[in-house]
Amino acid sequence: MGIVQWFSAEQELQDTYYLSVRNGIEDFCIKNCIQIVRAFKTDVNYMDYLENINGLICIGKFSKKRSERIKENI
C-alpha cells in the first residue's frame, strides 16, 4: 500500500491532524499485515517510490491534475 502525503515530513510534525491521520492508517496496515510504502510530495522523484504498489492512499490537498498524474504512474 502506498501512502502519498501532501505535506513535507517537517510540516506534518507541526500539524497534528495530518500526523494522526497517517498514524491511524499506518496502525491499521500494520495490524492487518499490509506493507506500507510512504512518500512525501516534496520528496525528489517521489513517484518512483510508488512503483509496483497494489493500492494508494493520498493524504492532503491534491489538485485534480496532480491526482490524475499520480493515478497514471501507479
C-alpha positions as CSV (number, residue, x, y, z in Angstrom):
1,M,0.0,0.0,0.0
2,G,1.4,3.4,-0.9
3,I,0.8,6.5,1.1
4,V,1.5,9.9,-0.5
5,Q,1.4,12.9,1.7
6,W,0.8,16.5,0.6
7,F,2.9,17.9,3.5
8,S,6.7,17.5,3.9
9,A,7.9,15.4,6.8
10,E,8.7,18.6,8.7
11,Q,5.3,20.2,8.1
12,E,3.5,17.1,9.1
13,L,5.2,17.2,12.6
14,Q,3.6,20.7,13.1
15,D,0.1,19.6,12.0
16,T,-1.4,17.1,14.4
17,Y,-4.4,16.4,12.2
18,Y,-2.4,15.1,9.3
19,L,0.0,13.3,11.6
20,S,-2.8,11.5,13.4
21,V,-4.5,10.6,10.0
22,R,-1.2,9.0,8.8
23,N,-0.6,7.2,12.1
24,G,-4.1,5.8,12.1
25,I,-3.7,4.5,8.5
26,E,-0.3,3.0,9.3
27,D,-1.6,1.4,12.5
28,F,-4.4,-0.3,10.6
29,C,-2.0,-1.5,7.9
30,I,0.4,-2.9,10.5
31,K,-2.4,-4.7,12.4
32,N,-3.6,-6.2,9.1
33,C,-0.1,-7.2,7.8
34,I,-0.2,-4.7,4.9
35,Q,3.1,-3.4,3.7
36,I,3.5,0.3,3.5
37,V,5.5,2.5,1.1
38,R,5.4,6.1,2.2
39,A,6.3,9.1,0.1
40,F,6.0,12.8,0.6
41,K,5.0,15.1,-2.4
42,T,8.0,17.2,-1.5
43,D,10.5,14.3,-2.0
44,V,12.6,14.3,-5.1
45,N,11.2,11.7,-7.5
46,Y,8.5,10.6,-5.0
47,M,6.6,8.9,-7.8
48,D,9.5,6.4,-8.1
49,Y,8.6,5.1,-4.6
50,L,5.2,4.1,-5.7
51,E,6.1,1.7,-8.4
52,N,4.7,-1.8,-8.0
53,I,2.2,-1.0,-5.3
54,N,-1.3,-2.5,-5.1
55,G,-3.1,0.5,-3.7
56,L,-2.6,4.1,-2.8
57,I,-3.9,6.5,-0.1
58,C,-3.3,10.2,-0.7
59,I,-3.4,12.4,2.4
60,G,-3.8,16.1,1.9
61,K,-4.9,18.6,-0.7
62,F,-4.1,17.3,-4.2
63,S,-5.3,19.1,-7.3
64,K,-7.3,17.1,-9.9
65,K,-4.3,17.4,-12.3
66,R,-1.9,16.0,-9.6
67,S,-4.3,13.2,-8.7
68,E,-4.5,12.2,-12.4
69,R,-0.8,12.2,-12.7
70,I,-0.4,10.0,-9.7
71,K,-3.0,7.6,-11.0
72,E,-1.2,7.4,-14.4
73,N,2.0,6.4,-12.7
74,I,1.0,3.6,-10.4
